[in-house]
Amino acid sequence: MSDETYPLIASRFRGFLPVVIDVETGGFNANTDALLEVAAVCLTMNDAGIMEIESEHFYNVQPFIGANIEEAALKFTGIDPHNPLRSAVNEHKAMTNILGPIRAAVKRNHCTRAILVGHNATFDLSFINAAVERCKIKRNPFHPFSAFDTASLAGLAYGQTVLAKACEAAEIPFEPAHAHSAIYDCRVTAELFCKIVNRWKDLGGWPD
């Protein structure tokens, strides 16, 4: 395959493939607190250079052995980590199954690696990196410290940094009742990121 036939997304972000991630956790410390939900939304770019959602992946996660879980975090998210209806999988299976499609997307789009997109992205990246280390996964597709933060991007584009308010400003439907679910927050964050990137293109900020 020649360079001219590579997917547009391969050149749009200097060889990095944006992948939206959201996690729900048992606290704020990635090294000690439980990962309870993890979601990923893989993105693509069509022939017109428009960013779009390609696929979604989600797992409820069993707390790792010895994990700390703060009651305040559970009240905030509404998650009962011991509810059998969650059909939670162990952390290793969740991470393996989440990262597999991301690696495939990086390869399919002729990118060098993935870059995490998140709302307050350093939080999500810290939990992904900690889980990868705990599970001894050797091939982490994500850049270890760089990320695209939609809180910052939305502050620039819409003057809003809170996800719900940024979505409102971007005319993206947002249901507060579904917030703090990893897959829901991940999906709307992906829509927000795509809208900002596409709006920048429409304004002439990225040449065709």
C-alpha positions in Angstrom: 0.0 0.0 0.0 1.4 3.4 -0.9 1.4 6.4 1.3 -1.3 8.0 -0.8 -3.8 5.2 0.0 -3.3 5.2 3.8 -6.4 6.2 5.8 -6.6 10.0 6.3 -6.5 9.5 10.1 -3.0 8.2 9.9 -1.7 11.6 8.9 -4.2 13.8 10.8 -2.6 13.2 14.2 1.0 12.5 13.3 0.6 8.8 13.2 -1.4 8.6 16.5 -4.9 7.0 16.5 -7.3 8.8 18.9 -9.2 6.3 21.0 -11.8 7.5 23.6 -11.6 5.9 27.0 -13.7 6.3 30.1 -13.3 4.5 33.4 -15.3 4.3 36.6 -13.3 3.5 39.7 -13.4 3.0 43.4 -11.4 6.2 44.1 -8.8 8.5 42.7 -5.6 6.6 43.2 -4.8 4.4 40.2 -2.3 2.3 42.1 -4.6 1.3 45.0 -8.2 1.9 44.0 -10.4 -0.5 42.0 -11.1 -0.2 38.3 -14.9 -1.0 38.1 -15.8 -0.2 34.5 -13.8 0.5 31.4 -15.1 1.6 28.0 -13.4 2.4 24.7 -14.7 4.0 21.6 -12.6 3.6 18.5 -12.7 6.4 15.9 -12.3 6.6 12.2 -12.1 9.2 9.5 -14.1 8.9 6.3 -12.9 9.8 2.8 -14.1 13.4 3.3 -11.9 13.8 6.4 -14.8 13.7 8.8 -14.2 12.0 12.2 -16.7 9.4 13.1 -17.4 6.7 15.7 -16.3 3.2 14.5 -16.9 0.8 17.3 -17.6 0.6 21.1 -16.3 -1.8 23.7 -17.3 -2.0 27.4 -16.7 -4.2 30.4 -17.8 -4.3 34.0 -14.6 -5.2 36.0 -14.2 -7.2 39.2 -12.0 -5.3 41.7 -8.5 -6.7 41.8 -7.3 -8.5 44.9 -6.6 -6.0 47.7 -8.2 -3.1 45.8 -9.4 -0.1 47.8 -13.0 1.0 47.2 -14.2 4.3 48.7 -17.8 4.5 49.7 -18.0 8.1 48.4 -16.9 6.9 45.0 -19.7 4.3 44.9 -22.3 6.8 45.9 -21.1 9.1 43.1 -21.2 6.4 40.4 -24.0 4.3 41.7 -22.0 1.2 41.1 -22.5 -1.9 43.4 -19.3 -3.8 42.7 -20.7 -7.0 44.2 -23.9 -7.1 42.2 -23.9 -10.4 40.2 -26.1 -8.8 37.5 -23.0 -6.7 36.5 -21.6 -9.9 34.9 -18.2 -8.4 35.7 -15.0 -10.0 34.4 -11.6 -10.0 36.0 -9.3 -7.1 35.3 -6.9 -9.1 33.1 -9.7 -10.2 30.8 -11.3 -6.7 30.7 -8.0 -5.1 29.7 -7.0 -7.8 27.2 -10.4 -7.6 25.5 -10.4 -3.8 25.5 -6.9 -3.4 24.2 -7.1 -6.1 21.5 -9.5 -4.1 19.2 -7.5 -1.0 19.8 -4.3 -2.7 18.6 -6.2 -3.9 15.6 -7.5 -0.4 14.8 -4.0 1.1 15.1 -2.7 -1.5 12.6 -5.7 -1.2 10.3 -5.3 2.6 10.1 -1.5 2.4 9.6 -0.8 4.4 12.8 2.2 4.0 15.1 0.2 3.8 18.3 -3.0 4.9 20.0 -3.5 8.2 22.0 -6.1 8.3 24.7 -8.9 10.8 24.4 -10.8 11.5 27.6 -12.6 14.1 29.6 -9.9 15.0 32.2 -7.8 12.5 30.3 -4.9 12.1 32.8 -7.3 10.4 35.2 -8.3 7.7 32.7 -4.8 7.3 31.4 -3.4 6.7 34.9 -5.9 3.9 35.6 -5.3 2.3 32.2 -1.5 2.4 32.7 -1.9 1.0 36.3 -4.2 -1.8 35.2 -1.8 -2.7 32.3 1.1 -2.9 34.8 -0.9 -5.0 37.3 -2.0 -7.4 34.5 1.6 -7.6 33.1 0.3 -6.8 29.6 3.4 -6.2 27.5 1.8 -4.5 24.5 0.1 -1.3 25.7 -1.1 0.4 22.5 -1.4 3.8 24.2 1.2 6.5 24.4 2.4 6.3 28.0 1.9 10.0 29.0 0.4 12.0 26.1 -3.4 12.4 25.7 -6.1 14.5 24.2 -8.2 16.1 26.9 -11.8 17.1 25.8 -12.2 19.3 28.9 -9.4 21.5 27.5 -10.6 21.2 23.9 -14.2 22.0 24.9 -13.0 25.0 26.9 -11.3 26.3 23.8 -14.1 25.5 21.4 -17.2 26.2 23.5 -16.1 27.9 26.7 -17.3 24.9 28.8 -15.2 22.4 30.6 -17.9 20.3 32.4 -18.9 17.4 30.1 -22.6 18.0 30.4 -22.3 21.7 29.7 -19.9 21.2 26.9 -22.3 18.7 25.2 -25.1 21.2 25.6 -23.0 23.9 24.0 -22.1 21.5 21.2 -25.8 20.5 20.7 -25.0 16.9 21.7 -27.9 15.3 23.7 -26.8 14.5 27.3 -28.9 12.5 29.8 -27.7 13.2 33.4 -29.4 10.0 34.5 -27.0 8.0 32.4 -23.9 9.9 33.4 -21.1 8.2 35.4 -21.6 5.0 33.3 -18.3 4.4 31.5 -19.9 3.5 28.2 -22.3 6.4 28.2 -19.7 9.0 29.2 -17.3 7.4 26.7 -19.8 7.7 23.9 -20.7 11.3 24.5 -17.0 12.2 24.9 -16.3 10.6 21.6 -19.2 12.6 20.0 -17.8 15.8 21.5 -14.2 15.1 20.3 -15.4 14.3 16.8 -17.5 17.5 16.7 -14.6 19.7 17.8 -12.2 18.1 15.3 -14.8 18.3 12.5 -15.6 21.9 13.4 -12.0 22.9 13.2 -11.7 21.3 9.8 -14.8 23.2 8.6 -13.3 26.5 9.8 -10.2 25.8 7.7 -7.9 24.7 10.5 -7.0 21.4 8.9 -6.4 21.4 5.1 -8.1 18.8 2.9 
